[in-house]
Structure formats: structure tokens, C-alpha cells
Amino acid sequence: MKKIKFDSRLEAIDWIAQQVEEEGQFEVLREQLNFNFIYTETYYLDLKGELEEVVLLRDEK
């Protein structure tokens, strides 16, 4: 499990945008960021495979 903490929402959004390949991946991670902040008042992502799982969901054509 990898927990990535950020000092601000902007820093987190920039990091997410650099890591993902498509909008669906961005939305999933942004929602996790929002959820974590609502309940802990800390900007962080808990990546225990989610990023890889999100990558697997993309539709390859």
C-alpha cells in the first residue's frame, strides 16, 4: 500500500493529471482525493493497486 500526501488540492490535482492517461482515471483518483479530504481533512491518495486497476479499466481499441 502506498499513501501519497499532498500539501494542497492543487498539488494533488497536478500530480494526478501527470499520472493518468485518460479522463476516467483522473475522475476516480480525484474522487478518492475528495473523499479522503472530507473525512480526514488531509489531501492524500491511498494507492494499494487502484492506479493499476484504473489503468486496466481503459478500453483499448
Contacts in CASP RR format, 6 or more apart in sequence:
PFRMAT RR
TARGET T0000
AUTHOR 0000-0000-0000
METHOD contacts of the structure
MODEL  1
MKKIKFDSRLEAIDWIAQQVEEEGQFEVLREQLNFNFIYTETYYLDLKGE
LEEVVLLRDEK
1 46 0 8 1.000
1 47 0 8 1.000
1 48 0 8 1.000
2 46 0 8 1.000
2 47 0 8 1.000
2 48 0 8 1.000
3 44 0 8 1.000
3 45 0 8 1.000
3 46 0 8 1.000
3 47 0 8 1.000
4 15 0 8 1.000
4 44 0 8 1.000
4 45 0 8 1.000
4 47 0 8 1.000
5 42 0 8 1.000
5 43 0 8 1.000
5 44 0 8 1.000
6 12 0 8 1.000
6 15 0 8 1.000
6 43 0 8 1.000
6 44 0 8 1.000
7 43 0 8 1.000
8 43 0 8 1.000
9 33 0 8 1.000
9 37 0 8 1.000
9 43 0 8 1.000
11 43 0 8 1.000
12 33 0 8 1.000
12 43 0 8 1.000
12 44 0 8 1.000
12 45 0 8 1.000
13 30 0 8 1.000
13 33 0 8 1.000
16 26 0 8 1.000
16 29 0 8 1.000
16 30 0 8 1.000
16 33 0 8 1.000
16 45 0 8 1.000
17 26 0 8 1.000
19 25 0 8 1.000
19 29 0 8 1.000
19 51 0 8 1.000
20 26 0 8 1.000
20 29 0 8 1.000
20 54 0 8 1.000
21 55 0 8 1.000
21 58 0 8 1.000
22 58 0 8 1.000
24 54 0 8 1.000
24 57 0 8 1.000
24 58 0 8 1.000
25 51 0 8 1.000
25 54 0 8 1.000
25 55 0 8 1.000
25 57 0 8 1.000
25 58 0 8 1.000
28 50 0 8 1.000
28 54 0 8 1.000
29 45 0 8 1.000
29 50 0 8 1.000
29 51 0 8 1.000
29 54 0 8 1.000
32 45 0 8 1.000
32 46 0 8 1.000
32 50 0 8 1.000
33 43 0 8 1.000
33 44 0 8 1.000
33 45 0 8 1.000
36 42 0 8 1.000
36 43 0 8 1.000
36 44 0 8 1.000
36 45 0 8 1.000
36 46 0 8 1.000
37 43 0 8 1.000
END
